Amino acid sequence: MEMKRFLALGMAGMLSAAALVGCDNGGNVVDPVDPVDPAEPGVTEPGEKTTYSEDEIINFTMFSAMPGSEINDGNAAQEEIAKRTGVRVKETWLTGQTAEEAVGSILASGDLPDFIDGGDGMVQLYENDVLVAWDEYIEKYPNLKELYSDAEWEFFRQDDGKIYWANVFCNTYGEPKATGHNDEAFWIQCRVLEWANYPTIETLDDYFKVLEDYYAEHKSFTDPAGNDIPIIPYTALCDDWRYFCIENAPEFLDGYPNDGSVIVDTTTMKIVDYNTTPTAKKYFAKLNEEYNKGIIDKEFATQTYDEYIAKLSTGAILGMCDQNWDFNYTITPIFADTKLSDLGCEYVPLGLTIEPGMKQRWHTYGDTLNNSSGCAVTTSCEDPDAAFKFLSDILDQDIHDLRFWGIEGQDYLVDEDGMYYRTQEMRDQLNDSTYKASHVCNYSYMPQWLGTSKDGKNAMQPGEQASEFYAGLSEPLANTFKAYNAGGYPDMIGSVVEEMGIWYPMYSYSNAMTAETAGGEAWTKMGTVKHEWIPKVVMSGDFESEWTKYMDAYNACKPEDFLAEMQEELERRAAMAE
């Protein structure tokens, strides 16, 4: 499962396989045309940069249905962006609700922000007719149009024939520069690997063996502040939609990529239910065994996401299965600030399989098209054209640099070859939450690029700049990469490099299902049963008995109706390539 729902393809036309796996410009990129009309306020001569005075700046609002940190008023980067674009956006984030609940509250109040990313509540926004169509603005502003190919844009088209949002992640400009793995994996702390002399860890059994061995000799550790921290070898998250952290590993352990809700057997082109495979039973039996040995966190079934993050932040957790984006953006700065990174508490991903010698696909190379949700403009916005122009303007290279690199001379420097870099002092201050609140403005749920800057040299985002990536590594993390001859996180996983089929990912269909169909009704019931029974199975004193009860409850949901609908969709998508 991904962090967001994925809408059905709807009216999508014939797409190439390359279009599905990402925004591949093939190196043939062109600079966007400046859409600014010279007659607009703040513009002096055609071609010159626009500078807006405070009384010309429009103040917009945005709500993103994901947790986030609000920045301070007067934030240095935000103010510079406002001067150059004529727009300032006050962002607010999800707190204490699910995405659907938050969107429902917003709709009930009638007080909509100007911009919104509703996450799992995006369908509610569409069905309530509160979103402005992108279509005319995609054509008007080349920066926006270039985010996706014409074929890819069709994936966002809804059943009324219009486009209402664009996902802002996984768009690569020019040459890919990825050093990270932002998706799911079994993670393990560097200090465990160092202690075990950097062993080969290939299977689920290998993974738990090294956790057990380390824990046998290390029940606690002293953190840099002098606190004694009890170690928890492994934890899992079952909280709300994040139960993917425990639920969907069987598809990966069998070597398949993240189709999310099903396995696609590419040999037979048949849908397979990963919940009932022999590997699923082996996986949950292993979790049950480790739980009863005391290796798995006793609180895993009831802990909230906040409690989970709090535990990770102490360095106490040796390993877990999770999506990188679900934890690492939060805990990495904490580890740097508390010096836990110097103790080897940072995590690296492992691409495990259920048996040795299997190929695996935990890491997907290329962009994944996420059409379930994204940045939208609401009908409450009094100036939609200014809103879309802003979304275009922040893709201009100089504004994009401000968002992700910061202010030149303060947050980064440029060498004689035009390459961007940071001093250690700059890196340290950018790990400080107080500094970030006053100086960093990513507009992180608005359109953005990965890949290569339009100068053909630098990375669009610092995390993909090779020199910065390596310079910013803690010594234990650098030693881990060196020991495994890994150039970055993808090399630690070692997945098969291949192009995904045109059907990928299938969760872009299942996550938009509703109870209006038999398959959608079964899908909803299956989720409810898994939420209830998976923790019971893991914690049971009699695994075989509990597994049988779980399978009985699961089969009562009529998963065959869901699988049949998914098979129809797979065949429909596969036909596109013919």
Residue, then its C-alpha position, 0 to 999 in steps of 0.5 A: m500500500e502507498m500513503k495515498r489512495f489511487l483513483a481508477l484510470g477511468m478515461a485513460g487512453m493508450l499508454s506506453a510502458a515507459a509512461l507508466v513507470g515514470c516521467d522519462n524525458g530521455g534527456n530531451v528536455v527544454d527550458p520552460v517558457d516564462p508564462v508571466d505577462p510583462a504587463e502584470p504588476g511587478v514586471t519591468e521589462p520582458g525577460e527580466k525577473t519579477t520582484y513583487s512588493e509586499d502589497e502586491i503579494i497574494n496570501f493563499t492557504m493550503f491544507s495537506a492531509m499528512p503530518g507536517s511541521e508548520i514554518n514560522d511567519g517571516n521564514a526567510a526562504q518563503e519570503e524570498i519566494a514570495k518576492r519573486t512569485g507574488v504569492r505566499v502560502k500558509e500551510t497547515w497539516l493533518t493532526g489528530q484525524t484521518a485524512e477522510e475525517a479531516v476532509g469531511s470536517i473541511l467540507a462540513s465547515g465550508d471553509l476550504p483552503d485555496f490549495i489542498d492535498g486531501g490524501d485518502g479524502m481526495v475522492q470526497l473533494y471530487e464528489n463534492d465538486v469543490l475542485v478547480a479543473w487543471d485542464e486549461y492551466i496545464e495548457k497555459y503554463p508549460n512548467l505544469k504541462e511538462l510534469y507529465s507526458d500527455a499520456e500520463w496526464e490522462f491517468f489523472r482524468q476523472d469520469d467527468g473528463k477533467i483533471y483536478w489534481a497532480n501528484v507532485f512526487c516521483n517526477t524525474y527531470g533529465e538524468p536520474k540521480a537517485t541515491g535513496h530508497n523511499d519505499e518499503a523494506f526491512w530496515i536494520q540499524c548500522r550498529v547491528l550490522e557492524w557488530a555482526n561483521y557486516p553479514t550477508i542477510e538474504t532471507l527473513d530467517d537471516y534477518f531475525k537471526v542477527l537481531e536475536d544474536y545482537y539482542a542476546e548481548h545488548k539488552s540496553f545502551t547508553d545514549p549520548a545524553g547518558n540515558d539508559i535505553p532498553i532495546i527492542p529488537y523489532t517493532a511493527l505498526c498496525d495503526d489505521w492505514r499504516y498497517f501495511c507495515i505488517e500486512n503486505a510483506p508476503e508479496f515482497l518476500d516472494g520477489y514481487p514488486n509493490d502492486g500493493s493489493v495483489i500479486v501479478d504473476t507475469t508468467t500467467m498474467k493472473i492475479v494472485d492473493y498474497n494474503t493466502t500464499p504459503t509465504a504469507k503463512k510462513y511470514f506470520a508464523k515467523l512473526n509469531e515465533e519471534y513475538n513469543k521469544g520476546i523479540i517483537d515489541k509487546e506493544f506493536a498491536t496497540q501503539t499509535y503512529d506517534e508512539y512508534i515514531a517516539k520509540l524509533s527516535t530514541g534509537a531503541i528499535l533495532g529493526m522494522c518493516d516500513q516505507n522510508w517516507d513513513f519514518n526516516y524524514t522525521i527521525t534522521p534529523i533527530f538522530a543527527d541532533t541527538k548524536l544517535s547517528d554517531l552510535g550507528c542507530e541509523y537504518v539501512p534497507l534490506g530486500l529480504t526473500i522467504e527463501p535464499g537465491m530468489k530475485q526480489r523487487w523491493h526497489t522499483y527503478g524509475d518513477t511510479l505514477n501516483n494518480s490517487s491524489g495530489c495538489a489541487v486548487t479549490t473553488s474557494c480560491e478567489d484567483p485560480d489563475a494566480a494559484f496555477k501560475f504560482l504552481s508553475d512559477i515554483l518549478d522555475q529553476d531559481i525558485h526550485d533551488l530556493r525551495f530545496w537548496g535554500i538561500e545561496g551563501q547561507d544554505y549552500l555554496v557554488d564552486e568554480d565548476g557551478m556545483y552546489y555544495r554545503t559546509q558541515e556547518m550548513r548541514d548541521q543547521l539544516n538538521d536543526s528544527t528551529y533553524k528550519a522553521s525560520h529558513v526552509c520552505n519546501y512547499s513539499y506537497m506542491p509540484q517539484w522535480l527529482g533528477t537533474s537541474k536544468d543546468g545539467k549539473n546539479a541535482m534538483q534536490p540535495g539528497e540526490q547530489a552525490s557529493e552531498f549525499y556522501a558528505g552528509l553520511s555519519e561514519p557508521l552509515a558510511n562504513t556500512f555502505k563501504a562494507y557492502n560495496a553500496g553506492g547508496y540505499p538501492d544498492m543495499i537492497g539489490s533489487v532486479v532492475e527492470e521496467m514495470g508492466i503497463w498495469y503497474p501498480m495495481y493498487s491504483y485501482s484497488n484503492a479507489m474501490t467502493a462498496e458499490t461493487a461486489g469486489g469493492e465490498a469484499w475489499t473493504k471487508m478484507g481490510t477490516v478482517k486483517h486489521e483485527w486478526i493479524p495482531k491476534v495471529v502474531m500474538s497467539g500461543d497457538f499459531e495453527s489454530e489462530w491462523t485457521k480462524y483468521m483464514d475462515a474469517y478472511n474467506a467469509c469476506k468473499p475475496e474471490d469477488f475482489l480478485a475477479e475484479m482485479q483480474e478484469e482490470l489487469e486484463r484491461r490494462a494489459a490490453m493497452a500495450e497490444 
